[in-house]
Amino acid sequence: MPPRRRSTPRPANEAARLTDQLQAAGLTKRDIARIINRDPSLVSQFYTRGKGAAFIPALTHALEAIQAGISDIPALAALAAPHITRRTTASGARARVRSKAVLITPSGSGTGRVSTQAIASGSTRLRPLIAEAAQRGLRLAFTVRLHKADYVHPSGSRTDSPGIRRDTIQRPGQSEERSYGSAATGGFDAADFARRVDATGGDVTAAVHQWLVETGRIHPHAHITHLEIRTWRPR
């Protein structure tokens, strides 16, 4: 009896098919997620849950751009952005979606938090918060959580906190939260921080990690597990 031919599984939908082509062109799911400004877990759901219809035009334009020789992720994201559409209901109305956990009030106050899963994908949901803060000329501060051994200086060190123990919070699992910047100290220029994020291709986690390493606060191998960004208007 001749052996049965194994059929090659086809992508679940058009978004998955385009994702396959983009990966064949050298991109990763994380790259594709950055291009459509979403979490990589959504890209995986193109295959497992049939999602992605709203991103087909954006993915198509990104693929065409790659075929034309464009490979820079921020450039591809800029080309794809105008083609991302919202889902519609059966009646044709725009579907409701969960809002992102970022918001800047008219007074300039805003907060965005991410944890393990979002950290691993670059904390991209915080990028809009930082970009808007930069456009408004706001200041920002951030809090990170790492294992105690990943910090270079002990808690309360003037070189790190500087010397303010209330900005250090002990957490379970030998981890510790430390805050950098505040309204009292002036914080950081959001525009400068936005440029750092742009330089890492939109990876907020990498931008924060790079700053902490450059300023001698954490070891290069350190792993951020939680991140919070806060904004305010300078007086």
C-alpha positions as CSV (number, residue, x, y, z in Angstrom):
1,M,0.0,0.0,0.0
2,P,1.6,3.3,-1.1
3,P,2.3,5.8,1.7
4,R,-0.1,8.6,2.2
5,R,1.0,12.0,1.1
6,R,1.2,14.5,3.9
7,S,-0.5,17.7,3.0
8,T,1.2,20.9,4.0
9,P,-1.0,22.8,6.4
10,R,-2.2,26.1,5.0
11,P,-2.2,29.4,6.9
12,A,-5.5,29.9,8.8
13,N,-6.3,33.2,7.0
14,E,-5.0,35.9,4.7
15,A,-3.2,37.7,7.6
16,A,-1.4,34.5,8.5
17,R,-0.5,33.9,4.8
18,L,1.0,37.5,4.6
19,T,2.8,36.9,7.9
20,D,4.4,33.7,6.4
21,Q,5.6,35.8,3.5
22,L,7.0,38.5,5.8
23,Q,8.8,35.8,7.8
24,A,10.2,34.3,4.6
25,A,11.6,37.7,3.8
26,G,13.5,37.7,7.1
27,L,11.2,39.3,9.6
28,T,10.3,37.8,13.0
29,K,6.8,37.8,14.6
30,R,8.2,40.4,16.9
31,D,9.2,42.6,13.9
32,I,5.7,42.2,12.4
33,A,4.1,43.1,15.7
34,R,6.2,46.3,15.8
35,I,5.1,47.1,12.2
36,I,1.4,47.0,13.1
37,N,2.0,48.4,16.7
38,R,0.6,45.4,18.5
39,D,1.8,42.6,20.8
40,P,3.5,39.6,19.2
41,S,0.8,37.4,20.9
42,L,-1.7,38.9,18.5
43,V,0.4,37.9,15.5
44,S,0.4,34.3,16.8
45,Q,-3.4,34.5,17.0
46,F,-3.6,35.0,13.2
47,Y,-2.9,31.2,13.1
48,T,-4.6,30.0,16.3
49,R,-7.7,32.1,16.4
50,G,-8.1,33.4,12.9
51,K,-7.6,37.0,13.8
52,G,-5.9,39.7,11.7
53,A,-8.5,40.8,9.1
54,A,-8.0,44.5,10.2
55,F,-4.3,44.2,9.5
56,I,-4.4,42.7,6.0
57,P,-3.9,46.1,4.1
58,A,-1.1,47.1,6.4
59,L,0.7,43.7,6.1
60,T,0.2,43.9,2.3
61,H,1.8,47.3,2.1
62,A,4.7,46.2,4.4
63,L,5.3,43.2,2.2
64,E,5.3,45.4,-0.9
65,A,7.8,47.8,0.7
66,I,10.1,44.9,1.6
67,Q,10.0,43.6,-1.9
68,A,10.9,47.2,-3.0
69,G,14.0,47.1,-0.8
70,I,12.9,48.7,2.4
71,S,13.9,46.8,5.5
72,D,14.0,49.3,8.3
73,I,11.3,48.4,10.9
74,P,10.3,52.0,11.9
75,A,10.0,52.9,8.2
76,L,7.8,49.8,7.5
77,A,5.7,50.7,10.6
78,A,5.2,54.3,9.2
79,L,4.1,52.9,5.8
80,A,1.7,50.4,7.4
81,A,0.1,52.7,10.0
82,P,-2.3,54.5,7.6
83,H,-3.7,51.2,6.4
84,I,-4.6,49.7,9.8
85,T,-8.4,49.6,10.1
86,R,-10.7,48.9,13.0
87,R,-12.9,45.8,12.9
88,T,-16.6,46.3,12.3
89,T,-19.7,44.6,13.7
90,A,-22.3,42.9,11.6
91,S,-24.2,46.2,11.4
92,G,-21.2,48.0,10.0
93,A,-20.4,49.9,13.2
94,R,-16.8,50.1,14.5
95,A,-16.1,47.2,16.9
96,R,-15.3,48.0,20.5
97,V,-11.7,47.1,21.5
98,R,-10.0,47.1,24.9
99,S,-8.2,50.4,25.4
100,K,-4.5,50.5,26.1
101,A,-3.4,51.2,29.7
102,V,-2.0,54.6,28.9
103,L,-3.6,58.0,29.2
104,I,-2.4,61.6,29.4
105,T,-4.8,64.1,30.9
106,P,-5.0,67.7,29.8
107,S,-2.9,68.6,32.8
108,G,-0.1,66.3,31.5
109,S,-0.4,63.6,34.0
110,G,-0.2,60.1,32.6
111,T,0.8,56.6,33.7
112,G,1.5,53.4,31.8
113,R,2.5,50.0,33.3
114,V,3.6,46.7,31.8
115,S,4.7,43.4,33.2
116,T,6.4,40.2,32.1
117,Q,4.6,39.4,28.8
118,A,4.7,43.0,27.5
119,I,8.3,43.4,28.8
120,A,9.4,40.5,26.6
121,S,7.9,42.1,23.5
122,G,9.5,45.5,24.1
123,S,6.8,47.2,26.2
124,T,5.4,48.6,22.9
125,R,2.1,49.6,24.5
126,L,4.1,52.3,26.4
127,R,5.5,53.9,23.2
128,P,2.4,56.0,22.4
129,L,2.5,57.4,26.0
130,I,6.1,58.4,25.5
131,A,5.5,59.8,22.0
132,E,2.6,61.9,23.2
133,A,4.5,63.2,26.2
134,A,7.3,64.2,23.8
135,Q,4.9,66.1,21.6
136,R,3.5,68.0,24.6
137,G,6.9,68.8,26.0
138,L,6.3,66.9,29.2
139,R,8.7,65.4,31.7
140,L,8.7,61.8,32.7
141,A,10.0,59.3,35.3
142,F,10.0,55.6,35.4
143,T,10.0,52.7,37.9
144,V,11.7,49.3,37.2
145,R,11.6,46.0,39.0
146,L,14.7,43.7,38.8
147,H,16.3,41.0,40.9
148,K,18.3,42.7,43.7
149,A,21.6,41.2,42.4
150,D,21.0,42.9,39.0
151,Y,21.5,46.4,40.5
152,V,25.0,47.7,40.7
153,H,24.5,49.8,43.9
154,P,22.7,48.9,47.1
155,S,19.3,50.4,47.8
156,G,19.5,53.9,49.1
157,S,22.9,54.6,47.4
158,R,23.3,58.3,46.6
159,T,24.8,57.2,43.2
160,D,21.6,55.4,42.3
161,S,18.4,56.6,43.9
162,P,20.0,59.1,44.8
163,G,19.9,58.3,48.5
164,I,16.2,58.2,48.8
165,R,15.0,54.9,50.3
166,R,11.3,55.7,49.8
167,D,11.9,55.3,46.0
168,T,13.0,51.7,46.6
169,I,10.3,49.0,47.3
170,Q,11.1,45.4,48.2
171,R,9.1,42.8,46.3
172,P,8.8,39.0,46.6
173,G,11.3,36.7,45.0
174,Q,14.4,38.8,45.9
175,S,13.2,41.5,43.5
176,E,13.3,45.3,44.1
177,E,11.6,48.3,42.5
178,R,13.5,51.5,42.1
179,S,12.2,54.8,40.8
180,Y,14.2,57.2,38.6
181,G,13.1,60.8,38.2
182,S,10.3,62.7,39.9
183,A,8.6,66.1,39.9
184,A,10.9,67.1,42.8
185,T,14.1,66.3,40.9
186,G,12.8,67.5,37.5
187,G,12.6,64.0,35.9
188,F,13.6,63.4,32.3
189,D,12.9,65.2,29.1
190,A,10.2,63.1,27.3
191,A,11.5,64.1,23.9
192,D,15.0,62.9,24.7
193,F,13.5,59.6,26.0
194,A,11.4,59.3,22.8
195,R,14.5,59.6,20.7
196,R,16.0,56.7,22.7
197,V,13.0,54.6,22.1
198,D,13.1,55.4,18.3
199,A,16.8,54.4,18.3
200,T,15.9,51.0,19.6
201,G,13.2,50.5,16.9
202,G,10.4,51.2,19.3
203,D,11.6,48.8,22.1
204,V,10.8,50.7,25.3
205,T,12.3,47.9,27.4
206,A,15.6,48.1,25.6
207,A,15.7,51.9,25.8
208,V,15.2,51.8,29.6
209,H,17.7,49.0,30.0
210,Q,20.2,50.8,27.9
211,W,19.9,54.0,30.0
212,L,20.3,52.1,33.2
213,V,23.4,50.3,31.9
214,E,24.9,53.5,30.5
215,T,24.5,55.3,33.8
216,G,26.0,52.5,35.8
217,R,22.9,51.5,37.7
218,I,22.3,47.9,36.5
219,H,24.5,45.1,35.2
220,P,24.3,44.5,31.4
221,H,22.8,41.0,31.9
222,A,20.0,42.4,34.1
223,H,16.4,41.5,33.2
224,I,13.6,44.0,33.8
225,T,10.4,42.3,35.0
226,H,8.1,45.3,35.5
227,L,8.1,48.8,34.1
228,E,6.1,51.9,34.8
229,I,6.2,55.3,33.0
230,R,4.8,58.5,34.6
231,T,4.5,61.9,33.0
232,W,3.7,65.5,34.1
233,R,3.9,69.0,32.8
234,P,6.9,71.0,34.0
235,R,6.2,74.1,36.0
